[in-house]
Amino acid sequence: MKKVARTSAVSVALILIVATWAGDAILSFFGIGIPAFRTGGGLLILLMAISMMHAKQSHSQHTPEEADEANGKECIAVVPLAIPLMAGPGAINMVIVDAHQAANWSERLVLTAGILIVALFVWLALRLATPIGKKMGITGLNIATRIMGLLLSAIGIQMISSGLINLLPGLA
């Protein structure tokens, strides 16, 4: 479990740091504007939140092929833990949007430092997952999942409304 925690945390950090520094270029290459990206990401986050409120796992977690590959290996740290569970579409979207709003390099460095802190918390949470899960029990975990789903739904709605206001200024 120690190796899985370390590999997942490093993978999450790398994925989100690449999104921070290369996200704008990727969006430009495909001709995608930040308002459209923010709206689409908000929809994804809202769908994940709705799944959490129903205590269902997201269907976008990983493909059957990825599940077969993970079953054949000891380490599932990168797929499905890092991608798409922790550094999935919602997290990548939020990082790219935040990086786009950064006024200069120093603000992107602050965002990068924040990502490294999040990766540290990912490592710590994975290391402590078994004891915390045992203490909380199934009911406690379901309650925490639903509360986090409620908060995530508010984030998704905020992202959608911000994106739509920029896409359709007449709404404001």
Steps between C-alpha positions, in 0.01 A plus 500: 500500500793736559612471137145557371462813715832643383445421132145641504607822669788554256272423204235745618764770545652443155164493320375819663831684461507417129141628475605820679786578265380349170121519531459833320714379210296179471173693499635745241614213279144363494338844475320470833430815698515518880125581534405185306756295690372638831138420408585147384712435808221629721261252339745215563545605862122527545451150358764361738329678790162354407655152493648563845162611634351170382799309643583369153841482347557708191478312171793704366747352744677259268436273206462121526838467325663718766329294772637178347849650484474618862386154612803345336744720691579563863501876469181687413653829609490675162184347346240526649614678818695798360315514167201540493403481867719773651638691202202451274315735266365720779836555670679559171229746394525697823880517480498621139236764577692619809827508306332701226389755759853531639634845416868401488754222551515550876128427532546180298785406732265551795246274326775242444593518869133445586494193277806362680324555833192319367725213387640483853145474636421231241799301622397547864135413434592183313740397774224550760206375287464160664496621862274794417260274306482255789425781748234666283326182388277467196239746629760763585663467160163532326416813701840656418456411132161668485621814678795525261260441209288794615804728518623374163160571343524864612846525342367349177203739486731798564731391218205451262347839580836680467567332168152572365518868601822532298361300207163676500550852644128576465434265793671734747 
